[in-house]
Structure formats: structure tokens, C-alpha cells
Amino acid sequence: MPLSGPPHVPARAGRDWRALLESREAILIAATVLVTLIAGLLNHDFLAVSNLRFMVLNSVVLGLVALGQTLVIITKGIDLSVAPVLGLAAVVSGLLATRQGLPLWGAVLLVLALGAVLGLINGALVSSISIPPIIVTLGTYSLYGGLIFLYSGGDQVNSVPDSYAHFGNGVLAPWFPVPIPILVLLVIMLAVWFLLAHLPFGRNILAIGNNPAAAHHAGVPVKHTLTSAYIITGMLAALAGLIYVCYTGSATATTGTGDHFELQSIATVLIGGTAVAGGRGSVFGTVLGSTFLSVILTALVFLHVPAIWYSAGEGLMILIAVTSNSLRRTATPGRSA
Amino acid sequence: MTRALRETPVTARRRPRVGGWELALVVLLLAQLLFFSLAVSGFYDGVSGLLNVTTNFLPFGLVALGLVPVILTGGIDLSVGSIAGFSAVLMAVLWKHFGLSLGVAVPLALLAGGLLGALNGLLITRTRTEPLIITLATSFVFTSVTTAMAGAEPPSGFPDSFNALGTGALGGVPYQLILFAVLAVVISLLITRTRFGRSVVMVGYNRDATRYSGIDVDRTVLGVYVISGLMAALAGVVLAAYYSAVRSDMGDILLLTALTMVVLGGVNIFGGEGSVLGAVLAVLILGFLRQGLLIAGFSDMVTTMVTGAILLIAITAKNLLAGGGFVARLQARFARPVPPAPSPPENAMK
């Protein structure tokens, strides 16, 4: 399957208002504001501070997972194992916190290490043995999912210590009333953006997604870069798991896999404007996408739309997001169907 | 293309089509059956008992059979689980609430599965979007529709004559196994002996070359998603007969296992390479493995874990044995095709 057409050159949006207004990020912001206003007009409670706060908080976990997924999808890869990684991190940190009194900083280090190891396994299989990412992570999806059960033995987390709950729900300081998870998401979003836009490692990721062979010939360390991308994705999924257990105060063996975080995160990345063909991606789009999903799902609740239609709505949003992409691209006959 | 470089000499084509991977799978299957029969008491309970075990996993096999043509074209269908649920619920609702006999409801449910598959195929070919995305999106939509259709209390309690499809047997051979065997042969013949089947392999092997040789790529792609939808619907109907009940989420478990079966069967996830025989062997290997472990008293999650491990070990072994470094593969995958592509599709079946 050859790549066809010239490599996509991202528009320099800063100089061109039109391009800026037509960017996926702008559309997502407009759509989010629009949905918020409409839902707010129909039901004033929607605009209550507590609800706005809930909607943003609710998008943090998915946003973190999707940020990692963005990196992997830019390399033309995919990571289905983010769901069990999230679940494993949530269950391990939650159980250790309640049983052994693991301090919060220890839990942060633990889940980051855990996510790094699980991501390393994915990355090594993808880059060194050149197994297609979808197969690798399909295998590790089952493998890591089983680990959750082995570790927990069916036990579940029902509550977390106060320090954890504060990390998941509290604010940094009374004079700065922004919930901590949102700060975490913002910091990581900026870090991933900086990585992609300004560090050689990020450039290498984009290069591999555009054309692996050319990247190799240009001296990009393909194996190391790919492995690192999966490690970062694992770490972000695990961190999301910790925030999940801190935020909700509960975790079971099906946390992550039961909510289909692997599919949700892919959907978020696509809605955020990252191309599944690799080579380009939008970090801000991904985070805006997760916020938009959270807002629209909450709006549906407020408008008394039965919950069974949420997934249909999400499916339609993916279809709209990707087909609007392909309509905007001029015809590229060689693209794989 | 590496595949072209790795090509066996022309004379090798005269050898039987059963490749090394299929042989390895046969050995693995026999070793596994022998091991379980000796080591796990209660696993081997006569031949008919062994055959009866297959009813636990053949719905996965039906989905896997439908996925083979899709993956041969280099595509993927993530909506099989939701189509299976959709068709099963549709059948049950038509039977219970519309008073149709199951003899009418079942064909209608299968037709619906085929239509949903056609919808996938049309969206993929018309919007030129990756199958992964389209089928992910449609699976979300189908799931909602199925849940709405099923209502709070989905119909159950089908007549025994229908349930026999899931649990009955003809002279010791379960109906499910007969159905699976017949369809495996049909799809195998379709792939290897018909114009459509050869187009399927060619599309996966080299899409551009296929287009240049005057084959309607879009129609071929559309066709494989119809097949996949039909097979998923059939799996849903068989599951309904097996449980004598339907649930809107009953198809959820099918996708990952069926995909694992196809990949373990040696079908190249990028398309153009693989055989139905390999997939059938993988269905039996993973199915008996799962049942063997369950009978031995391992939990469901441990068996899932072992399934994942087997997939990774098998593919790792296959890749290491096949040789070829990572970079060479990447270059091959993304290089422009050499103009006189010397690749008769039969060779792709190695």
C-alpha cells in the first residue's frame, strides 16, 4: 500500500484567519460552546458551576488516555491495551492505598512505572519483532486484562484515602479553584504538544507516521522512537487509571475494559482531528474532543434523551468528523479504502 | 515488495497449498488435544463428547470465517459483534412481537446482517475512509439501535426445534459443527476458486495493481463486508439458539476472540496473504484451549490471558522464523510498487 499524494503539510494557522476558523480545534470549541448554550437555554441547571465542573472533570480520564492514543496513532499505530492498563493501574493503586496505606506520591510513581513497563512490552513487540500494533495490543489486551483479575482476585476498590480523593476531586488551593485533575491534564497536554512540536523526538514520531522508510533513511531511530511512543501511551493510560480511582473512589476488575476505553479513546482522537493514516495529529484537538464528548453526553442527559442513544450519537460524530476530513482533502485516489 | 523478494521459486507452486504455518497449526492442535485428553480428566469423553465441546466456541468461528475475506483485503470489521447482536435481537423481536415464524425471521435477520455489512462497505468505499474508523463508528450506532429494539425484556424461550441449531446434533455431530464445516468449505472455495475470491486476495496484496488490471476494487471491498455482516448475523442467530435467549450485548464478546483466531490462523492483517484452512485450525486450537482450561478449573480470565499470550508467542515465532528485519519490512510495505509486479495471487497463499 503505497502512500500517495504529497505529504500533508499542516497549514500555518497563526497567519491565516480563515484556516484558523476552519481548523478542527475551532470547530470543536464552537460546537462545545453551542451545545452548552442550547442545553443551558433548555435547562438552566446545565449552566450551574457544579455541572460545568463535572463535565470538565469527567473528560479528564478519557482525555489523558486519548493523548497517549494520539501519539501512537500519529505513528500509524494503535493501542487497544490502554483499557486494561487503565484498569490495572486503578485496581493496583486503589487496593494498595486501602490495604497497605501506599502514599499518594508512591501511587503516582507506581502507576507511571507500571504503565511504562506495560507500554514497553507493547513497544518492543511492535518495533523489534515488527508485529502489527493492532495484533500486539489485541494480545496484550487479553494479557493485561487477565493480570487485573489475577492481582485483585475479584476484589474491588470501594473507597480511597482522603489524600487520593483530594487528588481526584479537590482544588490546588482555595484561591485557585481549579480541580487538580484538570491541572494535570493541562500540564500533560502542554507537555505532549511541546514534545511533538518542538523536540526531536516528536519530529521523529511525525516522520515515522508520514513515511517510515524515509524516516529511517533520514537517520530517525525508528525502533527507539516507536517503543518510546508506546511507553508514553502506557504511562498516560496508567495515570488516567490513578485519576479514575481517585475521582470515582472505586475500581473493579472490569474498569477500563468494561467502559471500552480503547474504543472511546480512538473515537476521541478521531473527533479531535488526528488522521488515522498517521503523520499528523492535533494534541489540542484530542483534549477538546474529549471535552466535547463529555459536554454533549451530559447535555443528552439533561435533555432526557435515553442513554441507549449515546453510543449512536458518538458513532455519528465519528462519521461526521472523519468524512468531513476526507471531503476537505482533495481527491486522493490511491488512499486505502 | 518483500513479499515479492521472499517469493518461493515458480516450481514451488506445484506443491500442495497447505503451507508451513497450517502444518504447524495442525501439529499444535493435535498436541493440545492429546495433552488435554491425558492431563485433564473429563476433557476427553468419547469422540462425540469432544465434538460436542465445539458448540461452545463455534459462533466465534463463524465470525472468524466472515472476517477472513475482510482481512484478506487489508480491511477490518469491528462491527461484527454489534451486527451479531442486532440480527439476533431482530430475529427474536420479529418472532415474538410480530408473530413471524422463525423460518421467516431467521432469513430476515441474516438479510439484515448482510445489509448492515453493505452499509459498512458503502461507507468505506464512498468516503474513502479506513475500515477501522467506519466500522468502529457503525458499531456504536448498531449497538444503540439494538438496545432500543431489545427493550427492557428481550424475548427468550425459543422453540426446541430452533434451539437444536445451537445445542442439537445429527448422529453425534453437532449442527453447529456441520454448519461451520460447510461454510468453511464454501468460503474457502469462494476465495481460491472464484473470480471474486481472487480479486479479494489481489486487493489486499496490491490495491493499485488490482485497479490497474481492471478489477472493480470498490465492488470487491463491498462484497467482503456483506459476507462479514452475513456471517456475524449467522453467529448471532446461532448464539440465540445456544442460549435460547437474546441480549443486546450478546455479540460483544465475539470480536476480539474472532480476530485473534483469524490472525493466529496466519492471515496477514495487512491483507493479501492467508487461508481459510489456517483460520479454521486456529478456531479449533483456541476453542479447545479455552474449553480445556475451563474444564481443568481455570477461571475465565486466566483462559483469556493464555489466549492473548498464545497469540503473541505464535506471531512472534512466525515473524522470527520468516526472517526479514524490521526496516526491510517497513520499506517493503511503503515502497512504491515495482512496475511489472510479478505476483500471481496464488503465491500469496503461502
Interface residues (C-beta under 8 A of the other chain):
Chain A: M1 P2 L3 I78 L125 S127 S128 I129 S130 I131 P132 I134 I135 V136 L138 G139 T140 Y141 S142 L143 G145 G146 L147 I148 F149 L150 N211 P212 A213 H216 V222 K223 A253 L263 I266 A267 L270 V276 A277 P306 I308 W309 Y310 S311 A312 G313 E314 G315 L316 I318 L319 V322 T323 S326 T332 G334 R335 S336 A337
Chain B: G74 G75 I76 L78 L123 I124 T125 T127 R128 T129 E130 P131 L132 I133 I134 L136 A137 T138 S139 F140 V141 T143 S144 V145 T147 A148 R207 D208 V217 D218 V221 L256 L259 T260 V263 I269 F270 S299 M301 V302 T304 M305 V306 T307 G308 A309 L311 L312 I315 T316 N319 L320 G325 F326 V327 R329 L330 Q331 R333 F334 A335 R336 P337
